[in-house]
Amino acid sequence: MEQTLFEKIGGKNAVELASIKLYYHISEDERINHFFKDVDFRKQSTKMTAFLTYIFGGPSLYTGRNMRKSHKSVVAKGLNDDHVDAMLENVHITLNEMGIEPELQKQVLAKLEKHRDDVLCR
């Protein structure tokens, strides 16, 4: 049986670490950090870990709202494609730091890209 993307990138520990590192980068990125000014990064990282685990084919832990509902208020504050691009750049930086091979990085970014329209509520 072929491994899931979740398994290929290192499983639970890798996804948890990626989520933590990602929110560090987001907090430093002036293009998007204002969307997260009142967000508890620890709590948000836990949510991101569950979401990534789910979309990468790991054990389904995600019980959060769908992407449209969870981003509706942020879209109302101006979230757009440029901000999603910035987020994906931060994901790419995070994966590079973790030593994830380029082919797996492409797969991760492709999975996330599939959610762009939902995140932007269109």
Residue pairs with C-beta under 8 A, 6 or more apart in sequence:
4 56
4 57
4 58
5 56
5 57
5 104
5 107
5 108
5 111
6 15
6 53
6 56
6 57
6 58
7 57
7 58
8 104
8 107
9 15
9 18
9 56
9 100
9 104
9 108
10 98
10 100
11 58
12 53
12 58
14 98
14 100
15 49
15 52
15 53
15 56
15 58
16 45
16 49
17 98
18 52
18 91
18 94
18 95
18 98
19 45
19 46
19 48
19 49
19 52
20 45
21 94
21 97
21 98
22 45
22 48
22 90
22 91
22 94
23 36
23 41
23 44
23 45
23 48
25 90
25 93
25 94
26 32
26 33
26 36
26 87
26 90
27 33
27 36
27 41
29 86
29 90
31 82
31 83
31 86
32 83
32 86
32 87
32 90
35 74
35 77
35 79
35 83
36 44
47 64
49 61
50 61
50 62
50 63
50 64
51 62
51 64
53 59
53 60
53 61
53 62
54 60
54 61
54 62
55 111
55 112
55 115
56 108
56 111
64 70
66 118
67 115
67 118
67 119
68 118
68 119
68 121
71 79
71 118
71 119
71 120
71 121
72 121
75 120
75 121
79 119
79 120
80 120
81 116
81 120
84 116
84 119
84 120
88 109
88 112
88 113
91 108
91 109
91 112
92 105
92 109
95 104
95 105
95 108
96 105
100 108
